[in-house]
């Protein structure tokens, strides 16, 4: 039998993998420039962490998690998102007892049992950034600007920022009551009506056209904000204007996770159709308490690397596969091959990316390999060259070839590659 990748799991291989790497690099570089440090968190956690942190009424928890009992009988779940795990790690290791805010970033796969389709996968790749320990709206604006910098550095021009606020524990109860009263009067199925009683905001996140049409005239949270939340939201918007980050007020925007409060946002790319959401985030000021920690506000975002790759390709910006090496060795003969192994290692030790032809290829076949490698120079070493203590260094762009003593090759190639 022949094996295939599991259903709903994308793979990235050359040349497309170059775009995948470029996307991750764009966001990690933007995070590092803003003083965020890397954190590595487990791929699986105690199931209760996600049930309490993400929210028991969410589709993620009720329908999409990969949950199983391990050999010790413990219920564990493959992470469906990063924020709950990052907060758990922050609390467990006392990071919040030092300088605040705690600024962290991470990336890797998350897992959701979805119906596979373009841009919606069971193993999805995310870049995640979190700022924990401050309510300052300047940090809200900072996180948004970091994501915006990542998109812009990839050359994307059609990304839209959709911005909203979800209020706080002071003003949301009145909105919740008004929203429930409205939703109870609609023609909704039994499961959705149960959701109205548990978390009515989830109904606004329903993607079914028949539900979206009915909630078109639902009450808006922006009409129920307390003075503090209104001031916070206005400040975020004015700071984004100062930073040159355009946004669109989207008063019906909610996110698919229960922990969001106040600032909430999504990044949208119109060329991706139904899967146009390429990232998003917001404030989660009650998450720490939900998982047993002290009051500890936070804000962050996650962007979908898979969908950003699609957006880059949709705008015709796919990265070219970079040259794998700068120097390619062409040994001709058994003794020359043995010497070439050590020469290639010397080049690598000196910081020069190098490879060589294997399997005793002849000159023609080995030079084809040199051309395919993308190298700038080939080092040709035959038995006569070996006896003379020199090798032929060939510029693969101009075709110019010169003899260089073996003892000087590393130094000379480094000079050629830096001029």
JOHU-V945666 format. One record per residue. N is the residue number from 1. RES is the residue in one letter. PSI is psi in whole degrees, -180 to 180 (NA if undefined). BURIAL is # if it has 24 or more other C-alpha atoms within 12 Angstrom, else .. D_CENTER is the distance of its C-alpha to the mean C-alpha in Angstrom with 1 decimal. Layout:
<<N/RES/PSI/BURIAL/D_CENTER> <N/RES/PSI/BURIAL/D_CENTER>>
This chain:
<<1/X/156/./34.4> <2/X/136/./31.2> <3/X/151/./27.9> <4/X/160/./24.8> <5/X/150/./21.2> <6/X/150/./21.0> <7/X/134/./21.0> <8/X/15/./17.7> <9/X/108/#/15.6> <10/X/151/#/14.4> <11/X/149/./15.0> <12/X/122/./14.2> <13/X/162/./17.3> <14/X/142/./19.0> <15/X/-10/./19.2> <16/X/-27/#/16.1> <17/X/-22/./14.0> <18/X/-37/#/14.6> <19/X/-41/#/12.4> <20/X/-47/#/9.5> <21/X/-40/#/10.2> <22/X/-38/#/10.7> <23/X/-49/#/7.5> <24/X/-39/#/5.8> <25/X/-39/./9.2> <26/X/-44/#/9.5> <27/X/-37/#/7.2> <28/X/-38/#/8.5> <29/X/-40/#/11.9> <30/X/-38/#/12.0> <31/X/-44/#/11.5> <32/X/-39/./14.1> <33/X/-24/./16.4> <34/X/9/#/16.5> <35/X/19/./17.6> <36/X/141/#/14.7> <37/X/153/#/15.0> <38/X/141/./13.0> <39/X/140/#/13.6> <40/X/121/./13.6> <41/X/160/#/14.5> <42/X/152/#/16.1> <43/X/-27/#/14.9> <44/X/150/#/17.9> <45/X/171/#/19.8> <46/X/130/#/23.1> <47/X/-36/#/23.0> <48/X/-28/#/24.7> <49/X/-44/#/21.8> <50/X/-35/#/19.8> <51/X/-44/#/23.0> <52/X/-36/#/23.9> <53/X/-49/#/20.6> <54/X/-38/#/18.9> <55/X/125/#/22.4> <56/X/-16/#/24.9> <57/X/-4/#/25.5> <58/X/155/#/22.0> <59/X/-35/#/21.4> <60/X/-48/#/18.5> <61/X/-42/#/21.3> <62/X/-26/./24.2> <63/X/-24/./23.1> <64/X/-7/#/19.7> <65/X/144/#/19.4> <66/X/97/#/20.2> <67/X/138/#/23.0> <68/X/161/./25.7> <69/X/130/./28.4> <70/X/-177/./28.2> <71/X/-14/./31.5> <72/X/6/./32.4> <73/X/8/./32.3> <74/X/141/./29.4> <75/X/116/./27.0> <76/X/157/#/23.4> <77/X/134/#/20.3> <78/X/134/#/17.1> <79/X/126/#/14.4> <80/X/-14/#/13.5> <81/X/175/#/11.1> <82/X/-29/#/10.6> <83/X/-45/#/12.9> <84/X/-42/#/16.2> <85/X/-38/#/15.7> <86/X/-42/#/14.7> <87/X/-43/#/17.8> <88/X/-44/#/19.9> <89/X/-40/#/19.3> <90/X/-45/#/20.1> <91/X/-44/#/23.3> <92/X/-38/./24.3> <93/X/8/./24.1> <94/X/26/./25.6> <95/X/-28/#/22.9> <96/X/-7/#/24.1> <97/X/-4/./27.6> <98/X/-145/./26.8> <99/X/135/./25.7> <100/X/147/./24.0> <101/X/155/#/21.4> <102/X/118/#/19.3> <103/X/118/#/16.2> <104/X/149/#/13.4> <105/X/155/#/9.7> <106/X/172/#/8.1> <107/X/161/#/5.5> <108/X/-168/#/7.0> <109/X/146/#/8.8> <110/X/164/#/10.2> <111/X/126/#/13.5> <112/X/135/#/15.5> <113/X/88/#/18.9> <114/X/166/#/18.6> <115/X/112/./20.9> <116/X/135/./19.1> <117/X/173/./19.0> <118/X/122/./17.1> <119/X/-1/#/13.6> <120/X/108/#/14.4> <121/X/163/#/14.0> <122/X/-29/#/15.2> <123/X/110/#/12.6> <124/X/145/#/9.2> <125/X/131/#/5.9> <126/X/151/#/3.3> <127/X/131/#/2.3> <128/X/138/#/6.0> <129/X/135/#/9.0> <130/X/141/#/12.6> <131/X/111/#/16.1> <132/X/129/#/18.8> <133/X/17/#/22.6> <134/X/147/#/23.4> <135/X/3/#/24.4> <136/X/122/#/24.6> <137/X/-20/#/23.5> <138/X/-31/#/22.7> <139/X/-34/#/19.7> <140/X/-50/#/18.6> <141/X/-38/#/19.0> <142/X/-47/#/17.3> <143/X/-41/#/14.0> <144/X/-43/#/14.2> <145/X/-33/#/15.4> <146/X/-46/#/12.5> <147/X/-43/#/10.1> <148/X/-40/#/13.1> <149/X/-39/#/13.5> <150/X/-47/#/10.2> <151/X/-45/#/11.2> <152/X/-36/./14.7> <153/X/-21/./14.2> <154/X/-6/#/13.1> <155/X/4/#/16.4> <156/X/133/#/15.4> <157/X/-11/#/18.4> <158/X/14/#/18.4> <159/X/136/#/15.6> <160/X/138/#/17.5> <161/X/116/#/16.9> <162/X/123/#/18.8> <163/X/139/#/20.1> <164/X/176/#/22.2> <165/X/146/#/23.6> <166/X/12/#/24.4> <167/X/-167/#/27.2> <168/X/-174/#/28.0> <169/X/-16/./30.4> <170/X/-42/./33.3> <171/X/-17/#/32.9> <172/X/-33/#/30.9> <173/X/-42/./33.8> <174/X/-39/./36.0> <175/X/-42/#/33.3> <176/X/-44/#/32.6> <177/X/-43/#/36.4> <178/X/-39/./36.7> <179/X/-42/#/33.8> <180/X/-42/#/35.3> <181/X/-41/./38.6> <182/X/-47/#/37.3> <183/X/-33/#/35.3> <184/X/-20/#/38.3> <185/X/2/./40.3> <186/X/163/#/38.1> <187/X/82/./38.6> <188/X/153/./35.6> <189/X/167/./35.4> <190/X/-42/./36.2> <191/X/-40/./32.7> <192/X/-36/#/31.5> <193/X/-35/#/34.6> <194/X/-38/./33.7> <195/X/-34/#/30.3> <196/X/-39/#/32.2> <197/X/-30/./34.0> <198/X/-53/./31.0> <199/X/89/#/28.4> <200/X/-24/#/29.5> <201/X/-30/#/26.3> <202/X/-31/#/24.6> <203/X/-35/#/27.2> <204/X/-20/#/25.9> <205/X/0/#/22.5> <206/X/129/#/24.4> <207/X/-5/./23.5> <208/X/131/./26.9> <209/X/-39/./29.0> <210/X/-30/./32.1> <211/X/-42/./30.6> <212/X/-38/./28.8> <213/X/-38/./32.3> <214/X/-30/./34.0> <215/X/9/#/31.7> <216/X/-35/./32.0> <217/X/23/./34.6> <218/X/153/#/33.2> <219/X/152/#/33.7> <220/X/138/#/31.1> <221/X/-32/#/29.7> <222/X/-17/#/30.3> <223/X/-2/./34.0> <224/X/12/#/34.0> <225/X/143/#/32.1> <226/X/168/#/34.0> <227/X/-39/./34.9> <228/X/-45/./32.3> <229/X/-38/#/29.3> <230/X/-44/#/30.7> <231/X/-40/./31.0> <232/X/-46/#/27.5> <233/X/-42/#/26.1> <234/X/-39/#/28.4> <235/X/-43/#/27.4> <236/X/-46/#/23.6> <237/X/-40/#/24.6> <238/X/-36/./27.0> <239/X/-39/#/24.6> <240/X/-38/#/22.1> <241/X/-43/./25.2> <242/X/-35/./26.0> <243/X/-5/./22.6> <244/X/26/./23.0> <245/X/110/#/20.1> <246/X/145/#/21.6> <247/X/163/#/21.2> <248/X/121/./22.9> <249/X/127/./24.6> <250/X/80/#/23.8> <251/X/-13/#/26.1> <252/X/5/#/25.4> <253/X/125/#/21.7> <254/X/166/#/20.7> <255/X/161/#/17.6> <256/X/9/#/17.7> <257/X/144/#/17.8> <258/X/-18/#/21.0> <259/X/-4/#/20.1> <260/X/144/#/19.5> <261/X/160/#/22.4> <262/X/-129/#/23.2> <263/X/126/#/20.5> <264/X/137/#/18.2> <265/X/159/#/16.2> <266/X/151/#/14.2> <267/X/129/#/13.0> <268/X/141/#/14.9> <269/X/111/#/15.5> <270/X/-17/./19.1> <271/X/-4/#/19.2> <272/X/6/#/17.2> <273/X/-131/./20.0> <274/X/-27/./19.6> <275/X/50/#/15.8> <276/X/-15/#/15.4> <277/X/115/#/13.0> <278/X/8/#/9.7> <279/X/167/#/8.6> <280/X/171/#/11.0> <281/X/-161/#/12.5> <282/X/-172/#/15.8> <283/X/143/#/18.4> <284/X/65/#/19.4> <285/X/-17/#/22.6> <286/X/1/#/24.2> <287/X/-44/#/21.6> <288/X/-46/#/23.1> <289/X/-35/./26.5> <290/X/-31/#/25.4> <291/X/20/#/24.5> <292/X/12/./27.7> <293/X/-178/#/26.8> <294/X/168/./28.4> <295/X/122/./27.7> <296/X/96/#/24.5> <297/X/160/#/22.7> <298/X/164/#/19.0> <299/X/150/#/16.3> <300/X/-176/#/12.5> <301/X/161/#/9.6> <302/X/138/#/6.5> <303/X/145/#/4.9> <304/X/107/#/5.3> <305/X/-40/#/4.5> <306/X/-46/#/8.1> <307/X/-31/#/9.6> <308/X/-37/#/8.6> <309/X/-45/#/10.2> <310/X/-39/#/13.0> <311/X/-42/#/13.4> <312/X/-44/#/13.7> <313/X/-38/#/16.3> <314/X/-31/./17.9> <315/X/7/./18.7> <316/X/33/./20.0> <317/X/14/#/17.7> <318/X/134/#/16.6> <319/X/143/./16.6> <320/X/142/./19.7> <321/X/123/./19.7> <322/X/157/./20.8> <323/X/132/./24.1> <324/X/-33/#/23.7> <325/X/164/#/26.7> <326/X/-27/#/29.2> <327/X/139/#/32.3> <328/X/125/#/33.5> <329/X/136/#/36.6> <330/X/92/#/39.3> <331/X/140/#/41.9> <332/X/96/#/45.1> <333/X/157/#/47.0> <334/X/-46/./46.5> <335/X/-39/./47.3> <336/X/-37/#/45.2> <337/X/-39/#/42.2> <338/X/-42/#/42.8> <339/X/-34/#/42.9> <340/X/-34/#/39.8> <341/X/-46/#/37.7> <342/X/-34/./38.7> <343/X/-43/#/38.3> <344/X/-39/#/34.7> <345/X/-38/./34.0> <346/X/-40/#/35.7> <347/X/-44/#/33.5> <348/X/-40/./30.3> <349/X/-28/./31.7> <350/X/4/./32.4> <351/X/15/./28.8> <352/X/123/#/29.5> <353/X/123/#/27.3> <354/X/150/#/30.0> <355/X/178/#/30.8> <356/X/165/#/34.1> <357/X/141/#/35.9> <358/X/178/#/36.9> <359/X/25/./39.5> <360/X/33/./42.3> <361/X/148/./41.4> <362/X/177/./44.0> <363/X/-45/./43.6> <364/X/-48/./42.7> <365/X/-39/./40.0> <366/X/-38/#/38.6> <367/X/-31/#/38.4> <368/X/-41/./36.5> <369/X/-38/#/33.9> <370/X/-44/#/33.9> <371/X/-41/#/33.3> <372/X/-25/#/30.4> <373/X/-20/#/28.7> <374/X/9/#/28.3> <375/X/152/#/30.3> <376/X/-31/#/32.4> <377/X/146/#/35.3> <378/X/141/#/37.0> <379/X/112/#/39.3> <380/X/125/#/42.2> <381/X/110/#/44.3> <382/X/179/#/47.4> <383/X/-40/./50.3> <384/X/-41/./52.4> <385/X/-42/#/49.6> <386/X/-42/#/49.2> <387/X/-32/./53.0> <388/X/-6/./52.9> <389/X/30/./50.0> <390/X/169/#/47.9> <391/X/160/#/45.2> <392/X/121/#/44.5> <393/X/118/#/41.5> <394/X/126/#/40.6> <395/X/113/#/38.6> <396/X/-13/#/36.9> <397/X/-47/./36.6> <398/X/-21/./40.3> <399/X/-4/./41.9> <400/X/138/./43.7> <401/X/132/./44.6> <402/X/152/./46.2> <403/X/132/#/47.4> <404/X/132/#/45.8> <405/X/140/./47.1> <406/X/-35/#/44.8> <407/X/-20/./45.0> <408/X/-4/./43.6> <409/X/-45/#/40.9> <410/X/-47/#/38.0> <411/X/-45/./39.1> <412/X/-40/#/40.0> <413/X/-38/#/36.7> <414/X/-41/#/34.7> <415/X/-44/./36.9> <416/X/-38/./36.6> <417/X/-15/./32.8> <418/X/-1/./32.7> <419/X/NA/./35.3>>
